[in-house]
Amino acid sequence: MKKSVYSNCFFLPLTSAVLCSMMQISDGWFLCAFCFIPLFSALQKSDNPAKSVVVFFIVYHMVLNAFLLTMYSELGIDKLAAIVLCAVCVILITIYQSAVMLFAVIPSLRIENRGLRLLGFAILYIFGQYLLELVPVLKFPWARIELSLAYCPVFLKPASLLGSGFAALLILLFNIFLYQIILNVMKSNIKKTAISSFCLSVIYFSVLSFSMISSHNQTASDYVSVTAIQGEVEGFDKLSIDSADAVSFYSDYIDKCKEIHPDLILLPETAIPTAISENIESKLCENLSKKTSLVYGTILKKDDERYNCLKLAREDKYYLKQTLVPFGEYIPFSKHGNSLSSGDNKSIIEVADVKLACAICIESIHSSVVFPQIASGGQLILISTNDSWFKDSYARELHFRHSILRAVEYERCVIRSANCGITAIIDYNGNIIEADYSKTASAVTARVPLIASKTMYSKVGNVMMLLPAIIVAVYYLRSLFRKVLLCTVRQA
């Protein structure tokens, strides 16, 4: 009996947590087909499924947040103190993310029918992922099970219908029916095995059919040649680099691009780390062809505020970063003098009749940042980032995979320029056209199509989240009403 309780409350959810995290930070995309089966077994067998879910979420998020431990050397303080501080950050972020996810899935754990419990869990799980993108100040939708499909875009394609959360739901449903097949085979229940097998086959072949049809259903209005340049300045060294050195470095690379005549060049986040001036920009553009447009990361001063921005060279057009990194770019609930300000412009940068949707660094993990820009006619997605802080950890890879999600959701080519990599050009189906996974200076170039048509997701947004939102709201309002009514009766 004790062994069974230990297995249901600890071992099985632990196994699922490890599988779910490993499939996002490795090439093991196939793990998504069965990674939730141990957890589902615990949810069906356990009399207290909440304990199993708590173990799963804590281990799952802790593994995916562990990359923060590698950043201790960048803090500039005593080594032991830096490691302790990073460990505390990992624990606090893990607790926060686990609490949000638990808040979302708790209603499903109250369902007595254990088969429906799994279905409810799947629906509310994706709502939990969505909530992590909405919570003010601490919104950090870093861990997403659909990231496992980044290098297998044929199975990720349904994200263009209802967002990447829909792809996550399909993963969960696939696991549910595969688990039911295993369960019914063990019970020799041929009828239920056949039903579950049919449902699983419908999911599998529907996804394949949709992917095959939609992948060849786009017509390009035009083509442009794009180049993404990659920097190589590590961590805090980037903060101390002289603007003249940065201008010289990127100007040399821009000069090398003359031979390939790109229409557009993209530089990394804060490629020019100081506030921009006409003098600095003119030097940066010395070797830039008049027929080539340049978008570069820099700091913009405006109305006594400082912004992290992407600026179009030689024109007064820019995108201001909206989602800032807490304690990195600003101090929450404080007007600290060195803090950056959050931009509120959701307009796109337009150059030579090409409309550019933009995202800077952490914004690439927020689909909501790109959504209004695509709705305004964005034809390409530019992602400019500085991933040098991640060093050699798996976080570089995980952050990059979010860019693939954005490409598939909106069926737009993504141009990604990263300091210390990964710099890449991704097509509208999520396939990588060109990429540099190294941390050294380089450039990637490709000719990409401009797509004008919009996906279903870019039209309806996260409408799929309406149902789980209602379920969660009704559950907690009902619980609150019961408590109020109980207190009233007791007082009477």
N, C-alpha and C positions, 0 to 999 in steps of 0.2 A: 504493500500500500504506500509506504513512504517513498519507495523507489519510483512508483508511478507518479506521485505528486511532484517529486524532484524532476522527473522527465518532462512533465507537462508545464511546470512553472518555470523551469530554467533551461534544461538541455535543448528541448525542441525549439523554443523561441530564440535561444542563443545561436543554434545552427542556422535558422532562417536569417537572422541578423547578419551573420558573417557572410552568407551566400549573397544576400541583397547588397551588401556594401562592396564585396569583391567584384561583383559583376559590373559595378560602376567605375571601378578604378583599374580594371584589367580588360583583356580582350575576351573575357568569358561571357559574351552576350547570351549564349545558350543557357546560362544559369537561370535566366529570367523565366524559363519554361517550368521550373519546379522549385524555385527558391522559397516560395511561401508555403509549400506543402507541409514542412515540419510545424510551422506556426499554426496553420489551419487544423492540423491534427490536435495540437494543444488546445485550440479554441473549442473544438468539438468535444474533447474528452474532459477538459478541466471544469470543475465546479466553480472556479474563480478565474475566469478568463482574463480579467483585468491584470492580474499579476503577470501572466504570460506576455501580455501586450506591453506592459511597463518594461520588462526585461528586454523584449525585442527592440523597442524604440531607443532605450538607453544605449545598448550595445551598438545598434545600427548607426545612430548619430555620432557616437563617440569615435567609432572607427573612421567615419568620413570627416570628422573635425580634427582628427589627430595630426593633420598636416601643420596645424598651428604650432606644434611643439618644435618644428624645424626652424621657426622664425626667431628663436630666442637670441641668436647671435646678432640680430638686427636691432635689438632694443638698446644697445649701448650701455648696459648696466652689468653688475656682477653676474657671472654665468649661472650660479645656483639660483639667485633671485630671479633671473630672467626665465629659467626653466620652470620654476614654481609659478611665476606669473602666467606663463603660457599654459601650464597645466590647469590653473584655475580658470582661465578663459575657456579652455576646452570643456571643462566640467559645467560651467555656467551656461554656455551656448547649448550644450547637449541637454541639460535640464530644461532650458527654455523651449527648444525644438520638440523635445519629447512631451512636454506639458501641452503644447499646442496640438500636437497630433493626438494625444490621449483625449483632450477636450473634444476633438472632432469624432473619434470613433467610439467613445463611451456609449452612446445610444444603441449602437449595434450589438454591444455586449450584453444588453438587457433583453435581447430577443430570445425567447425560450426555444423556438424551433431552431435547432443547431445548423440546419442547412441554410435557412434564411439568414442566420447570424453571419455566415460567411459572405453572403451576397451584400448584406448591409455593411459589413466591414469594408468590403471592396469599394462601395460607393462613397462611404464616409472617409476612407483613407485618402482618396484623391482630393476630397474637400479639405482635409488637413494640410496637404501639400499646398493647396491654393491659399489657405489661411496664412501660411508662412510668408506669402508674398504681400499680404495685406496689412499685417500688424505694424503700426507706426514705429519709427525709430529702429526697431530690431527686425525688420523684414529681411529674411535671409533664406530664400528657397533653394538652398545649396544642394541638398540630397533629394534626388528625384529618380524613381526606379526606371523611368523611361530613358534615362541617360544610357542605360545598358544597350539600347538599340541604336546608338549614334553611328556605329560602324556597320549597321545592318539596316540601312534606310528603307529597304523594302517593307520591313515590319513597322517602321516608324511613320510611314506615310499617312495613316489615319489621323495624325496630329493636325493635318491641314483641314480636317472637318470640324473638330471641336477643341483643338489645342492639344498640347503634349499630354495633358491630364487624361485625355481620351485614350491615348496609347497606353498610359499607365493602367487605366481601367481594363483594357483588353488583356494586359499581362496578368492582372489579378484574376480576371474571369477564366483565362486559360488555366491558371493554377488551380482554381476551384474545381473545374470540370476534370482535370487530370487527377486531382486528389479523389474526386468522387469515383472515377473509373477504378483507381487502385483499391479504394475502400470496398466497392461493390464486387470486384473480382475476388477479393479475399473472402467476401461473404457468399460468393457464388450466386449473386443476384444478376442473372443474365439480362433481365428487362431494364433495370436501372443502369447497368453497364452500357447497354446499347443506347439509351437515351443520353447519357453523359458523353459517350463517344460521338454521337451525332452533333451535340451542341459544341463540342470541342472542334469537330471538323468544320462546322459552319463558321466559327470564328477564324480558324486558320485559312480556309479557302476564300472567305470574304475579304480578309486583309490582303491576301496575295492578288486576288482579282482586282480589287480597288487600286492597289499599288501599280499593277501592270497597266491599267487603263489610264490612271491619272498622270503617271510618269511621262506619258507621251501626248498629253493633252494640252500642252502649253505652246503658244505662238509668240515668238519674240517680236517686239515692235522695232527693235534695233539691237546692235551689238556695240559694246565699248571695250577698249583695252584698258585693263587696270593693273596697277602695281602696288603691292604692300611692302613697305620697307621695315625691316626688323632691327631694333637696337640691341645693345649688349652691355648696358651699364647696370651693374648689380645693386640691389637694395638701397641702402642709405647713401651709396656713392652717387646715386642719381640726384639726391637732394643737394649735394654739394658741387655738382658739375657746373662749370661756368657756361653761361648761355652762348658765348662766342665759340667755345669748343663744340657744343651741341649743334650750333648752326653750321660750323665747318664740317662736322661729321656727316650730317644729313645732306648738306649741299653737295658733297662729293658723291654721295649715292645718287642724288637727283641727276647729277651730271652724267653718271654712268647709264642712266635711263634714257638718255637722248637717242641712243642707238636703236631702241625698241619703240620709241614714239608712243608712249601710253597716253590715253585720253585723261586718265585720272591717277594720281599718286596719293596714297594714304600713309601717314606717319603714326607712330604709337602715341599713347596717352602722355601728355606733358613732354613730348619730344623736345620742346623748348620750355625748360622748367621755370622760367621767369616770366613776369608780366610782359606781354607782347608790346612792341613798339614798331613804328613805321621803319625805323632804321634796321632793327633786327629782321623784320620780315623781308625787306628789300635785299639784305645779304643772303637770306635763306633762298630767295627766288632768283639769285644771280644766274644760276645755271639752268633755270627752269624755262622750257620752251613756252612760247606764247600760246601754243595750241594745247598745252597740258595744264590741267587744273590740279591744284595741290590742296589737300585737306590735312591739317596737322594739329596735334594736341598741344595745348599751351594753357597759360593762366591769363584770364581776361579781367581787367579792372574796369568796373562800371558802377557809377553812383556810389563810390566809397565801398563797394563790395568786390570780393574776389571770387572768380568762378573757374572751375575746371571746365575747359571747353574744347570743342573741335572748331577750328576756324578755316574758312575758305580763303586762301592766300589771294592777295590783290583785290579783294572785295570785302565789303562790310557785312559779311554773312557768317553766322556761327551757330553752333548748337551748345547749349549750356547743360552741364550734367545735372540731372534732377535727383538721382538717388545717390547720396553720399555715404561713405564708410564711417560709421560711428567711431569716435576716438582716433580715427586715422585722418579724416578730412575735416571733421568738426567735433565739438564737444556737445553732446545732447543737452538741451535745456540750458545752454550757456551761450553767451556772446563773447567767447574767447577771441582775442585779437587775431590769432593766426588761423582761425577757422575759415573754411570756404563757405560760400553761400550756395544754396540749392537753386537751380534755375527752374523757371516755370514755363519756359517756351516749349511747346510741343510741335512747333512748325518744322518743316523740313528745309534742308539746304538744296537750292536748285541751281544747277550750273549747266550751261549749254543744253537746256531742255531736258536734262536728266535730274530726276528728283531723288535725293539721298536721305534715307532714314538713318539716324545715328544712335549709337549707344556707347558709353564710355565705361570700360572696366566692369565693375560689379553689375552695372545695368544690363549686361548681356544675359544675366540669369533671371531677369524680370521681363517676361513677355509683355507686360502692361506698358513698359516704356516704349517699345517699338510699335505697339498696336495703333495709337492715334496717328503716328507718322505714316504708316502703311495706309490707313484710312484716308489720309490726305493725298495719297497718290505716290508714295515712296516706291521707287523702282529697284533700288539697290539698298542693302543694309550695310552700313559701315560700322565696324566694331574696333575701337582703338583702346588698347589696354596696356598696363604695365604689370607683367606677371613675374618680375624679378624677385618679388618677395617670397614666392613659392619655392625658390631654389630648385632642388631636384626632386621635390615631393610629387606625389600623384595629383596634387591640386592643380598643377598646370594642365594636365590632361583632362581633369574633371571640368575645369572652367572652360576649356576649349569645346567640350561636348555640348555645352549649352548653346554655343554658336550654331551648331548643327541643328539643334531643335528649332531655333529661330528661322533658319533657312527653310525647313520643312513646313512649319506652321503657316508661313506666309508665302511660300513658294517664290522666294526672292533669293538671288545670289548674295552671298555674304562675303565681304572683303574684310579680313581680320588682320590688323597690324599690331604686333605685340613686342614690347621690349623684353628681350630674353625668351622669346617664343611663347606659344606656338603661333606662327604667322601662316595664314592660309587663305585660299580662295575656294569657296564652297558653292556648288551649283544649287539650283532651286529644288532639287530632289534630295539634297543632303549629301551628295557625293563630293568627295574632296578632289578638286581639280589640280591644285598645286598646294604644297605645304612644306614648311621647314620646321622640324621638331627640335632643332638644336637651340642653343642659347647664344650663339654667335651672330654677328652682324650679317645680314643677307637681304635678299629681296625675292619676292615671287611675283610672277606676271602671268596673266591669262586674258583671253578674250571671252567676255561673258554676255549673255543675252539680257535685255531689259524686258521685264514682264509687266504688263499693265493690268491684266485680269486679277481678280481677287479671290482668295480661297474662301470657303464657307466660314472658316474661323475668323478671318479678317473682317467678315461682315457681321457675324452674330456674337463674336467674343466668347466670354466664359458663361454662356447661357446654360451650359450643362451643370454648372454649380448651383443653379437655382433650386433643384430638387433636394440635394443634401443640405443646403442652407436652411430650407424649410423644415426638414426632418430634425436638424440639430436645434433650431429655434423653438420648435414645438416641444421637443423633449425637455429642454431646460426651463422653458416657461411653465410647462406642466409641473415639473419638479418644484419650481419656485412657488407656484400656486398651492400645491399640496402642503408645503412647509408653512406658508402663511395661514392656510386654513387650519392646519394642525395647531399652530400657536394660538389662533383665535379660539378654538374649541377648548384648549387647555386653560386659557385665561378666563373663559366663561365658566 
